[in-house]
Amino acid sequence: MDYTEPILLSFAAPTGKALLPTGNLVDELDGIQGTCIDNGMPSVVLRAAGLGVSGYESPAELEANEQLTARIARIREDAVRLMGLGDAPSLPKISLLAPPREGGAVSTRTFIPVRVHEAIGVLGAVSVATALLLPGAVGAELARLPDQPGAPLRLEHPTGSVDVSVELDPEAPADRPRTRSAGLVRTARKLFEGAVFPRPAT
């Protein structure tokens, strides 16, 4: 019998200092367009094609591409300055986006800082999903969003996928977006059952 069921892990006040820490929906980073976003994890989303890759490569293939990793390092330097991150050697996370191939919303490959994640971090996934919901954000046009408003977004990654739930505040100004809620869909399954015999109260 399958006891697995979805559970939404909700995050309270996930937004950092600003959802768009540079104040821009699109910034130029080492000559390429990117969206700097922080919905719990400072991140930069880029189009994989803009860096000369498909976005479907394995982590090992991307890490072996020295020209690409050098470019990612320069992009990170620009983003650190623009986002005001100071001395943060592993921030921001850099996610390359490509159209989905497995029925999700988008395909992702995430560099931390130049190593490629085998999946995608929890809060990094929330930040990427948030960017997909902002019209005009880099890579948003690649996403296949669910027909049902508010439905979780499935982010594909090298070893599978993760479902992320993000709700934007419709009353927020377009140039200062806010989130109402954010969370990740996880699963739980029954591990054991039994009986407990507590001691009588004394």
N, C-alpha and C positions, 0 to 999 in steps of 0.2 A: 504494500500500500504506500502511496506517495503522500507524505505529510508536508511536503514543501509548500510554503505559501509566501506571497510577497509582503514585505513590511517596509513602510516608508520611514526612513530616518530623517527627521526634520531638523534644520539648523536654525537656532534663534539668532536674529540680527546678523545674517551672514555677510552683509556688505561691509567692506573696509571703510577707509576714510572717504572714498568716493568710488562708485561703480566704474566710472571712467577716470582714473587717477590723473591722466594728463589733461583732462578737460576736453579731449577730442574723441570723436568716434573712430577716426582713422588718423594714424601718424605715419610718417616716413621713417623707417628704421634701416640704416645702411642701404638706402636706395630702394627699399621695398615697402609696400603698404602693409601695415599691421594694425590690429586693434588691441590696445592695452586695456585690460579689464581686471577688476578685483572684486569678486563676489565670494570672498573667503580665502582665496589664494591669488596673489599677484600673478597674472598670466598674460601672454601675448599670443594671439591667434594669427596665423599666416596661411596663405594659400600654398599648398605643397608645390603646385605647378609653377608658382612664381619663383621657386628656388631650384627649378630644374629636376624635380623628382615627382613620382606619381602619388606618393602618400600611402602606397600599399606595400612598400618595402619592409623587410624584416628589420628589427632593431640592429642586428649585426651588419646588415647591408648599409644602413644609414650611418652607423658609427664608423664604418670603413671608408666612407666618402669624406676624405680630408678637406676637400674644397667646401663641402657642405658644412662640416662641423666648424670650420674656420669662419664661415659666414654667419652661422648661428651665434658664435661667440661675439662677433661684432654687433649683431642685432641686439644681443643681450646687453652689451655695453651701452648702446643708445637707449634701450628701454629703461635700464637702471637709472640713467640720468633723467630721462623724461618723467619717470614715475616717482622719482624722489626716494629710491629704495636704499641709497647709501651703500654701506658695506654689507651686501647680501650675496654671498658667492653662489648660492643655489637658486636665487630668485632673479627675475620672474621665470616661471615655467614657460617653455616655448612649445606651442602645439601647432603642428602642421595639419591642415584640413584638406580633405578630398571628398568627392561625392561618395555616398555609401555604396557598399557592394553586397551587404548581407541583410538588407531590409531595414537598416537603422536610419538615423537622421543624418549622420555624417561619419566619415572615417577619420581617425586621429592617430597621430604619432607625436609623442611628447618627449622633449629633451630636458634632462635634469642633471647638471647644466648642459653637458654635451653627450652624456650617456642617454640612451633611449629607453624609456620606461617600457617594461613588458606589458603593461596595461595602461592605466591612467590613474593618477591620484584622486582621492575622493573630492577634495575641495577644488582641485584643478578641473575636474569634470564639471563641477557646478559652475565655475567661471566660464568654461568653454560653452556649456549649454546656454548660459545667460547671453553670451555674445551672439549665438545663433538667433536669438529672439529680438535682437536690435536691428531694425531695418537699416541697411547701409553699412553695417559692420563688416569687416573683412571676413570672407568665407561664409557669411550668412546666406548668400545666394546659392551656395553649393548644397545647403541642407534640404532634406525632405522632411518637412515638419508634419506631425500627425494631423489628421483631418479634424480630430476632436480637440477643441481648445482646452488647454490645461493638461492634456495627456502627457505622460513622461516622454522625454526625448532619449532615444537609444543611441549612445555614442559607441561606435565600433572602435576597437583597439587591437593591437597585435595578437592578443590571446583570447579575444572574445568581445564582450560588450558590457555596458553598464547603463542602467536606466536612471535618468536624472529628472527631477521635477522642479521647475522654476516658474514662479508667477510674478510677472512685472506689475508694478503699481500703475494703473491706467491714468491716475491723476497727476503723475510726476511729469515735469516738463520734458520735452523731447531731448533737450541738451543736457538734462540732469536726471537720467533714468534711475529708478529705485526698484528694489524687489520687495514684494510682499511676503514671499516665502520661498524656501529652497530646501531641497532634500534629495536623498538618494534612495532608490528602491533596492532593498536587499531581500534575501530569502532566509527563511528559518525552517528547520525540519526537526521532527521529533527524534530525540537522541535516546531516551529511555523512559520507562515507566515503572512504577513500583509502589510500595506502601511504606510509610514512615510511622514509627511508633514513638511519639514523644513521651518523655517522663511526665508523670503527674505533677501538677503544680504543688509546691511546698510552702 
